[in-house]
Amino acid sequence: MSDRLPTHLRVGALLRRVNDSGGMGMVRAKGEPQGGAVLLIVSEKGADFKCFERGIGAAGVPGLIPAGPIDGDAAAITEYWQRRRARDPDLWVIELDVASHSRFTAETTDFY
């Protein structure tokens, strides 16, 4: 048995945590419930979109790392996640609206 939580449980916990802290979250695309990868699309109060996914940061510590377009353009990010999803149907795509990107990523390192 694996010590790792299934993806669908981690996603549910993340959505509850964001909603409980005053943000909003929704599932754009459901992936494989047990082990699918997760792409997070995070905005600050409906603007400045950024993508994050699980990875190893510069310090060698697991956490959320930037992914996809870096300019915050919602259309480019939509195109990015749809291309990724076409290649990987197991991918979960989660959109979150939070108060601060940096605070969210700092507080969410335990998500994985």
MINU-197640 format. One record per atom (N, C-alpha, C): residue in one letter; x, y, z. Coordinates in steps of 0.02 Angstrom, whole numbers, plus 50000, padded with zeros to 5 digits. Layout:
AXYZ
...
This chain:
M500414994150000
M500005000050000
M500445006250000
S500235011349965
S500625017549959
S500465022250016
D500965026150037
D500865031250088
D500585037650059
R500545038049995
R500325044049961
R499565044049952
L499255049749967
L498535050349959
L498345050349885
P497775047449868
P497545047749799
P497425055049778
T497505056349715
T497445063149689
T496765066249705
H496235062349697
H495575065349707
H495475067649779
L495785064449828
L495745066649898
L496165073049909
R496755073249879
R497175079249885
R496835085249853
V496525084249795
V496175089749761
V495595092149804
G495205087549831
G494635089449873
G494865093449934
A495405091249965
A495665094850024
A495915101750005
L496245102349948
L496485108849925
L495905113649912
L495395111249878
L494815115549864
L494475117849928
R494405113349976
R494105115350040
R494535120450076
R495185119450074
R495635124150108
R495605131050076
V495595131450011
V495555137849976
V494885141149991
N494345137349987
N493685140250001
N493635142550074
D493905138750120
D493885140650191
D494285147050205
S494795148450164
S495195154450175
S494935160550138
G494335159950108
G494025165550074
G494135165749999
G494495160849972
G494595160549900
G494065156249867
M494165154949803
M493705150649766
M494115145749725
G493835139849717
G494175134849677
G493685130649638
M493905128249580
M493485123849541
M493925119149499
V493625113549483
V493965108549442
V493805110049369
R494305111649329
R494215112649257
R494195106049220
A494595101249243
A494615094549211
A494815089449263
K494425084049268
K494595078549313
K495065073749278
G495565071649315
G496035066849288
G495955060149321
E496465056249320
E496465049549349
E496415050249426
P495915047249457
P495785048449528
P496335046149576
Q496705041049558
Q497205038349604
Q497885041749599
G498105043249538
G498785045649531
G498905050849478
G498385054149454
G498475059149402
G498875065149426
A499235068249382
A499605074449397
A499105080149404
V499305085549438
V498865091249450
V499195097549424
L498845101249382
L499055107749359
L498605112849393
L498905117549429
L498515122649464
L498555129249425
I497985132149411
I497955138849381
I497725143449437
V498155147949457
V498025152149515
V497995159449494
S497465162849516
S497405169949502
S497335173749568
E497515180049566
E497435184449623
E496835188849610
K496285187449646
K495675191349640
K495435192049568
G495475186549531
G495225186249462
G495695189049409
A496305190749427
A496785193449379
A497475190349392
D497945191649348
D498635189349355
D498675181749363
F498485178149311
F498465170849312
F499175167949308
K499295162649347
K499925159049345
K499775151649352
C500215147549323
C500155140249328
C500695137549374
F500515132449413
F500985129049456
F500855121549453
E501395117749464
E501315110549471
E501845108049519
R501745101949540
R502215098949588
R502885097749555
G503415099249592
G504075098149565
G504595099349619
I505215099249599
I505775100549644
I506015107649630
G506015111849682
G506225118849676
G506975119549671
A507205125749666
A507915127249658
A508325124749718
A508045124749777
A508395122449837
A508385114849844
G508085111349796
G508035104149799
G507485101549843
V507025105949861
V506465104249905
V505835103549863
P505435098149873
P504815097449836
P504325103049853
G503955105149804
G503455110449814
G503115112249749
L502795117949748
L502465120349688
L502965124549649
I503035122949585
I503485126749542
I503075129749485
P503295135549458
P502945138649402
P502955134149341
A502405134449302
A502345130549241
A501975134849190
G502055133249127
G501655136449075
G501845143749062
P501395147449029
P501515154449013
P501635158649076
I502095163349071
I502265167349129
I501975174349127
D501625176149074
D501385183049066
D500705184349098
G500375179249125
G499735180249158
G499135180949112
D499235179549048
D498695180048999
D498235174049005
A497595175249021
A497115169849032
A497025165548970
A497015168648911
A496915164848849
A497505160148835
A498115162548847
A498715158448837
A498725152648887
I498515153948947
I498505148648998
I497975143448981
T497395145648956
T496875140848936
T497135136448879
E497455139448830
E497745135648775
E498265130648801
Y498685132948847
Y499205128648876
Y498905122548910
W498415123648956
W498155117848992
W497755113148946
Q497425115848895
Q497065111548849
Q497535107248807
R498115110048787
R498625106048752
R498905100648797
R499055102448859
R499315097548908
R498805091948919
R498185093748926
R497655088948939
R497545084248879
A497625086848819
A497555082748759
A498095077348757
R498695079048781
R499245074148783
R499225069548844
D498905072048899
D498885068148960
D498175068348989
P497745063648969
P497055063648993
P496985062249068
D497535060049100
D497525058849172
D497635065249212
L497805070749179
L497965077049211
L497335080349241
W497395082449304
W496885086449337
W497055093749324
V496565097849309
V496665105049301
V496215108549351
I496525112149398
I496165115349452
I496285122949447
E495745126749448
E495805134049447
E495635136749517
L496075141049542
L495995143949609
L496045151549605
D495635154949643
D495675162249650
D495855163549723
V496455166249735
V496705167349802
V496895174649812
A497045176449874
A497235183349889
A497945184949866
S498395180049868
S499095181249850
S499415174849824
H499745175349765
H500105169549737
H500645167149784
S501055171849807
S501635169949847
S501425166849913
R500915169549944
R500675166650007
R500385159649994
F500015158949940
F499715152449924
F500255147149914
T500765148649873
T501285143649860
T501685142049923
A501805147049966
A502165145750028
A501765141250075
E501115142250077
E500685138450123
E500485131650094
T500615130450031
T500355124449999
T500895119349985
T501485120150013
T502015115250001
T501835108450030
D501395108250080
D501185101850109
D500625098550069
F500395101650016
F499865098849974
F500085092149945
Y500725091549933
Y500985085449902
Y501365081449954
